């Protein structure tokens, strides 16, 4: 299973980016917490890493990622937009 990117920061946070369902199942079996792309964007907004969840979601959608308008609205609300 290829991993597109690995980020390790000063805390014990490790992010592995992969959209494969088997990745999520493997992570769960190892007790590793996973979050989706939308939740990651909300977290990035709260940490002031990005300015807008909506703009980031629109860029992803325009790049070919399928995201419903309902999900976009829910994520915007979660981010306080």
N, CA, C and O atoms as a GROMACS GRO file, in nm:
protein
  324
    1UNK      N    1   0.085  -0.117   0.000
    1UNK     CA    2   0.000   0.000   0.000
    1UNK      C    3   0.089   0.123   0.000
    1UNK      O    4   0.161   0.145   0.098
    2UNK      N    5   0.087   0.203  -0.105
    2UNK     CA    6   0.174   0.322  -0.108
    2UNK      C    7   0.120   0.432  -0.017
    2UNK      O    8  -0.001   0.451  -0.006
    3UNK      N    9   0.209   0.502   0.048
    3UNK     CA   10   0.173   0.617   0.129
    3UNK      C   11   0.226   0.739   0.057
    3UNK      O   12   0.345   0.748   0.027
    4UNK      N   13   0.136   0.832   0.028
    4UNK     CA   14   0.171   0.949  -0.052
    4UNK      C   15   0.259   1.046   0.024
    4UNK      O   16   0.348   1.107  -0.035
    5UNK      N   17   0.238   1.060   0.153
    5UNK     CA   18   0.311   1.160   0.229
    5UNK      C   19   0.308   1.122   0.377
    5UNK      O   20   0.206   1.074   0.427
    6UNK      N   21   0.416   1.143   0.445
    6UNK     CA   22   0.422   1.121   0.588
    6UNK      C   23   0.472   1.250   0.652
    6UNK      O   24   0.574   1.305   0.610
    7UNK      N   25   0.401   1.298   0.752
    7UNK     CA   26   0.441   1.418   0.824
    7UNK      C   27   0.453   1.382   0.971
    7UNK      O   28   0.360   1.325   1.029
    8UNK      N   29   0.565   1.415   1.031
    8UNK     CA   30   0.584   1.393   1.174
    8UNK      C   31   0.619   1.528   1.235
    8UNK      O   32   0.716   1.592   1.193
    9UNK      N   33   0.541   1.573   1.334
    9UNK     CA   34   0.575   1.700   1.397
    9UNK      C   35   0.627   1.675   1.538
    9UNK      O   36   0.650   1.560   1.576
   10UNK      N   37   0.646   1.781   1.615
   10UNK     CA   38   0.709   1.770   1.747
   10UNK      C   39   0.626   1.688   1.845
   10UNK      O   40   0.682   1.623   1.934
   11UNK      N   41   0.495   1.689   1.832
   11UNK     CA   42   0.412   1.608   1.920
   11UNK      C   43   0.409   1.465   1.865
   11UNK      O   44   0.464   1.439   1.758
   12UNK      N   45   0.346   1.375   1.935
   12UNK     CA   46   0.341   1.238   1.881
   12UNK      C   47   0.237   1.219   1.771
   12UNK      O   48   0.173   1.114   1.762
   13UNK      N   49   0.219   1.320   1.688
   13UNK     CA   50   0.123   1.313   1.579
   13UNK      C   51   0.192   1.264   1.453
   13UNK      O   52   0.294   1.318   1.411
   14UNK      N   53   0.136   1.162   1.393
   14UNK     CA   54   0.186   1.112   1.265
   14UNK      C   55   0.067   1.110   1.169
   14UNK      O   56  -0.036   1.049   1.199
   15UNK      N   57   0.082   1.174   1.056
   15UNK     CA   58  -0.024   1.176   0.956
   15UNK      C   59   0.020   1.096   0.835
   15UNK      O   60   0.127   1.120   0.779
   16UNK      N   61  -0.061   1.001   0.796
   16UNK     CA   62  -0.034   0.922   0.677
   16UNK      C   63  -0.147   0.951   0.579
   16UNK      O   64  -0.264   0.932   0.612
   17UNK      N   65  -0.113   0.994   0.460
   17UNK     CA   66  -0.215   1.029   0.362
   17UNK      C   67  -0.232   0.917   0.262
   17UNK      O   68  -0.139   0.883   0.188
   18UNK      N   69  -0.349   0.860   0.260
   18UNK     CA   70  -0.382   0.756   0.164
   18UNK      C   71  -0.533   0.739   0.166
   18UNK      O   72  -0.592   0.736   0.274
   19UNK      N   73  -0.595   0.728   0.052
   19UNK     CA   74  -0.740   0.719   0.046
   19UNK      C   75  -0.791   0.575   0.036
   19UNK      O   76  -0.910   0.554   0.016
   20UNK      N   77  -0.704   0.480   0.049
   20UNK     CA   78  -0.740   0.339   0.034
   20UNK      C   79  -0.815   0.290   0.158
   20UNK      O   80  -0.770   0.312   0.270
   21UNK      N   81  -0.928   0.222   0.138
   21UNK     CA   82  -1.007   0.170   0.249
   21UNK      C   83  -0.926   0.071   0.333
   21UNK      O   84  -0.943   0.066   0.455
   22UNK      N   85  -0.840  -0.007   0.270
   22UNK     CA   86  -0.759  -0.102   0.347
   22UNK      C   87  -0.664  -0.030   0.443
   22UNK      O   88  -0.629  -0.084   0.548
   23UNK      N   89  -0.624   0.091   0.406
   23UNK     CA   90  -0.540   0.173   0.494
   23UNK      C   91  -0.615   0.204   0.623
   23UNK      O   92  -0.559   0.192   0.732
   24UNK      N   93  -0.743   0.244   0.610
   24UNK     CA   94  -0.823   0.278   0.728
   24UNK      C   95  -0.848   0.154   0.814
   24UNK      O   96  -0.844   0.162   0.937
   25UNK      N   97  -0.873   0.042   0.751
   25UNK     CA   98  -0.895  -0.082   0.826
   25UNK      C   99  -0.769  -0.124   0.900
   25UNK      O  100  -0.775  -0.166   1.015
   26UNK      N  101  -0.655  -0.113   0.834
   26UNK     CA  102  -0.527  -0.148   0.896
   26UNK      C  103  -0.499  -0.054   1.013
   26UNK      O  104  -0.457  -0.099   1.120
   27UNK      N  105  -0.522   0.074   0.994
   27UNK     CA  106  -0.500   0.172   1.101
   27UNK      C  107  -0.587   0.140   1.221
   27UNK      O  108  -0.540   0.143   1.335
   28UNK      N  109  -0.714   0.110   1.196
   28UNK     CA  110  -0.806   0.080   1.305
   28UNK      C  111  -0.762  -0.045   1.380
   28UNK      O  112  -0.772  -0.050   1.503
   29UNK      N  113  -0.713  -0.145   1.308
   29UNK     CA  114  -0.671  -0.268   1.375
   29UNK      C  115  -0.548  -0.246   1.463
   29UNK      O  116  -0.523  -0.322   1.557
   30UNK      N  117  -0.470  -0.141   1.432
   30UNK     CA  118  -0.352  -0.108   1.512
   30UNK      C  119  -0.382  -0.002   1.618
   30UNK      O  120  -0.294   0.038   1.694
   31UNK      N  121  -0.508   0.043   1.623
   31UNK     CA  122  -0.546   0.144   1.721
   31UNK      C  123  -0.501   0.284   1.685
   31UNK      O  124  -0.491   0.370   1.772
   32UNK      N  125  -0.474   0.307   1.557
   32UNK     CA  126  -0.431   0.439   1.511
   32UNK      C  127  -0.554   0.519   1.470
   32UNK      O  128  -0.632   0.474   1.386
   33UNK      N  129  -0.571   0.635   1.529
   33UNK     CA  130  -0.685   0.720   1.497
   33UNK      C  131  -0.666   0.782   1.359
   33UNK      O  132  -0.557   0.828   1.325
   34UNK      N  133  -0.772   0.782   1.280
   34UNK     CA  134  -0.766   0.843   1.148
   34UNK      C  135  -0.873   0.951   1.137
   34UNK      O  136  -0.977   0.944   1.203
   35UNK      N  137  -0.847   1.050   1.053
   35UNK     CA  138  -0.949   1.151   1.022
   35UNK      C  139  -0.948   1.172   0.871
   35UNK      O  140  -0.849   1.147   0.804
   36UNK      N  141  -1.060   1.217   0.821
   36UNK     CA  142  -1.072   1.240   0.678
   36UNK      C  143  -1.014   1.375   0.636
   36UNK      O  144  -0.972   1.455   0.719
   37UNK      N  145  -1.013   1.396   0.507
   37UNK     CA  146  -0.958   1.518   0.451
   37UNK      C  147  -1.030   1.642   0.504
   37UNK      O  148  -0.966   1.741   0.539
   38UNK      N  149  -1.162   1.637   0.509
   38UNK     CA  150  -1.239   1.750   0.556
   38UNK      C  151  -1.206   1.786   0.700
   38UNK      O  152  -1.188   1.903   0.733
   39UNK      N  153  -1.200   1.686   0.786
   39UNK     CA  154  -1.166   1.710   0.926
   39UNK      C  155  -1.025   1.764   0.940
   39UNK      O  156  -0.997   1.847   1.028
   40UNK      N  157  -0.936   1.718   0.855
   40UNK     CA  158  -0.799   1.768   0.857
   40UNK      C  159  -0.795   1.917   0.820
   40UNK      O  160  -0.719   1.993   0.879
   41UNK      N  161  -0.878   1.957   0.724
   41UNK     CA  162  -0.885   2.098   0.686
   41UNK      C  163  -0.944   2.183   0.798
   41UNK      O  164  -0.896   2.294   0.823
   42UNK      N  165  -1.046   2.132   0.866
   42UNK     CA  166  -1.104   2.205   0.980
   42UNK      C  167  -0.999   2.224   1.088
   42UNK      O  168  -0.986   2.333   1.145
   43UNK      N  169  -0.924   2.118   1.118
   43UNK     CA  170  -0.817   2.126   1.217
   43UNK      C  171  -0.710   2.228   1.174
   43UNK      O  172  -0.662   2.306   1.256
   44UNK      N  173  -0.674   2.226   1.046
   44UNK     CA  174  -0.574   2.320   0.995
   44UNK      C  175  -0.622   2.464   1.009
   44UNK      O  176  -0.543   2.554   1.038
   45UNK      N  177  -0.752   2.487   0.988
   45UNK     CA  178  -0.807   2.622   1.004
   45UNK      C  179  -0.801   2.664   1.150
   45UNK      O  180  -0.763   2.777   1.180
   46UNK      N  181  -0.837   2.574   1.241
   46UNK     CA  182  -0.835   2.606   1.384
   46UNK      C  183  -0.693   2.634   1.433
   46UNK      O  184  -0.673   2.714   1.525
   47UNK      N  185  -0.594   2.569   1.371
   47UNK     CA  186  -0.454   2.589   1.407
   47UNK      C  187  -0.391   2.706   1.329
   47UNK      O  188  -0.272   2.734   1.341
   48UNK      N  189  -0.475   2.773   1.247
   48UNK     CA  190  -0.432   2.889   1.166
   48UNK      C  191  -0.326   2.854   1.062
   48UNK      O  192  -0.241   2.936   1.028
   49UNK      N  193  -0.332   2.731   1.012
   49UNK     CA  194  -0.242   2.687   0.906
   49UNK      C  195  -0.298   2.728   0.770
   49UNK      O  196  -0.224   2.761   0.678
   50UNK      N  197  -0.432   2.724   0.760
   50UNK     CA  198  -0.499   2.771   0.638
   50UNK      C  199  -0.598   2.879   0.678
   50UNK      O  200  -0.638   2.888   0.795
   51UNK      N  201  -0.638   2.962   0.583
   51UNK     CA  202  -0.733   3.070   0.610
   51UNK      C  203  -0.877   3.031   0.590
   51UNK      O  204  -0.966   3.085   0.656
   52UNK      N  205  -0.903   2.938   0.498
   52UNK     CA  206  -1.040   2.906   0.462
   52UNK      C  207  -1.057   2.759   0.428
   52UNK      O  208  -0.990   2.706   0.340
   53UNK      N  209  -1.148   2.694   0.500
   53UNK     CA  210  -1.183   2.555   0.467
   53UNK      C  211  -1.256   2.552   0.334
   53UNK      O  212  -1.231   2.465   0.250
   54UNK      N  213  -1.346   2.648   0.313
   54UNK     CA  214  -1.424   2.650   0.190
   54UNK      C  215  -1.333   2.662   0.067
   54UNK      O  216  -1.350   2.587  -0.030
   55UNK      N  217  -1.237   2.754   0.070
   55UNK     CA  218  -1.147   2.770  -0.045
   55UNK      C  219  -1.067   2.642  -0.071
   55UNK      O  220  -1.047   2.603  -0.186
   56UNK      N  221  -1.022   2.579   0.035
   56UNK     CA  222  -0.945   2.455   0.020
   56UNK      C  223  -1.032   2.344  -0.037
   56UNK      O  224  -0.986   2.268  -0.123
   57UNK      N  225  -1.157   2.333   0.009
   57UNK     CA  226  -1.248   2.231  -0.043
   57UNK      C  227  -1.282   2.256  -0.189
   57UNK      O  228  -1.293   2.162  -0.268
   58UNK      N  229  -1.300   2.382  -0.225
   58UNK     CA  230  -1.330   2.415  -0.366
   58UNK      C  231  -1.212   2.377  -0.455
   58UNK      O  232  -1.231   2.326  -0.566
   59UNK      N  233  -1.090   2.404  -0.408
   59UNK     CA  234  -0.970   2.365  -0.486
   59UNK      C  235  -0.967   2.213  -0.504
   59UNK      O  236  -0.938   2.164  -0.614
   60UNK      N  237  -0.996   2.139  -0.397
   60UNK     CA  238  -0.998   1.992  -0.407
   60UNK      C  239  -1.107   1.946  -0.503
   60UNK      O  240  -1.085   1.858  -0.585
   61UNK      N  241  -1.224   2.006  -0.492
   61UNK     CA  242  -1.336   1.969  -0.579
   61UNK      C  243  -1.302   1.999  -0.725
   61UNK      O  244  -1.331   1.918  -0.813
   62UNK      N  245  -1.242   2.115  -0.751
   62UNK     CA  246  -1.203   2.152  -0.888
   62UNK      C  247  -1.092   2.064  -0.942
   62UNK      O  248  -1.074   2.054  -1.064
   63UNK      N  249  -1.018   1.999  -0.853
   63UNK     CA  250  -0.911   1.908  -0.894
   63UNK      C  251  -0.962   1.766  -0.921
   63UNK      O  252  -0.887   1.679  -0.963
   64UNK      N  253  -1.092   1.745  -0.896
   64UNK     CA  254  -1.151   1.614  -0.927
   64UNK      C  255  -1.197   1.534  -0.807
   64UNK      O  256  -1.252   1.426  -0.824
   65UNK      N  257  -1.176   1.583  -0.686
   65UNK     CA  258  -1.222   1.511  -0.567
   65UNK      C  259  -1.372   1.532  -0.553
   65UNK      O  260  -1.421   1.644  -0.563
   66UNK      N  261  -1.446   1.424  -0.531
   66UNK     CA  262  -1.590   1.437  -0.516
   66UNK      C  263  -1.621   1.475  -0.372
   66UNK      O  264  -1.586   1.403  -0.279
   67UNK      N  265  -1.688   1.589  -0.356
   67UNK     CA  266  -1.733   1.636  -0.225
   67UNK      C  267  -1.871   1.697  -0.246
   67UNK      O  268  -1.888   1.786  -0.330
   68UNK      N  269  -1.970   1.649  -0.171
   68UNK     CA  270  -2.104   1.702  -0.188
   68UNK      C  271  -2.114   1.842  -0.127
   68UNK      O  272  -2.038   1.878  -0.038
   69UNK      N  273  -2.209   1.919  -0.177
   69UNK     CA  274  -2.232   2.053  -0.124
   69UNK      C  275  -2.274   2.048   0.023
   69UNK      O  276  -2.242   2.137   0.101
   70UNK      N  277  -2.347   1.943   0.060
   70UNK     CA  278  -2.389   1.926   0.199
   70UNK      C  279  -2.268   1.907   0.291
   70UNK      O  280  -2.262   1.966   0.399
   71UNK      N  281  -2.173   1.825   0.247
   71UNK     CA  282  -2.051   1.802   0.327
   71UNK      C  283  -1.970   1.931   0.337
   71UNK      O  284  -1.918   1.963   0.443
   72UNK      N  285  -1.961   2.004   0.227
   72UNK     CA  286  -1.889   2.131   0.229
   72UNK      C  287  -1.952   2.225   0.332
   72UNK      O  288  -1.882   2.289   0.410
   73UNK      N  289  -2.085   2.233   0.331
   73UNK     CA  290  -2.154   2.322   0.425
   73UNK      C  291  -2.130   2.277   0.570
   73UNK      O  292  -2.106   2.361   0.656
   74UNK      N  293  -2.136   2.148   0.598
   74UNK     CA  294  -2.111   2.097   0.733
   74UNK      C  295  -1.968   2.129   0.780
   74UNK      O  296  -1.948   2.168   0.895
   75UNK      N  297  -1.871   2.111   0.691
   75UNK     CA  298  -1.733   2.140   0.727
   75UNK      C  299  -1.711   2.289   0.749
   75UNK      O  300  -1.637   2.328   0.839
   76UNK      N  301  -1.773   2.372   0.666
   76UNK     CA  302  -1.764   2.516   0.685
   76UNK      C  303  -1.820   2.556   0.822
   76UNK      O  304  -1.760   2.638   0.892
   77UNK      N  305  -1.933   2.499   0.858
   77UNK     CA  306  -1.993   2.528   0.988
   77UNK      C  307  -1.901   2.484   1.103
   77UNK      O  308  -1.886   2.556   1.202
   78UNK      N  309  -1.840   2.367   1.088
   78UNK     CA  310  -1.747   2.317   1.190
   78UNK      C  311  -1.627   2.409   1.208
   78UNK      O  312  -1.571   2.421   1.317
   79UNK      N  313  -1.589   2.475   1.097
   79UNK     CA  314  -1.473   2.565   1.100
   79UNK      C  315  -1.512   2.709   1.136
   79UNK      O  316  -1.426   2.797   1.145
   80UNK      N  317  -1.642   2.731   1.155
   80UNK     CA  318  -1.687   2.866   1.189
   80UNK      C  319  -1.691   2.960   1.071
   80UNK      O  320  -1.674   3.081   1.088
   81UNK      N  321  -1.713   2.907   0.952
   81UNK     CA  322  -1.720   2.991   0.832
   81UNK      C  323  -1.864   3.013   0.790
   81UNK      O  324  -1.890   3.081   0.691
   0.00000   0.00000   0.00000
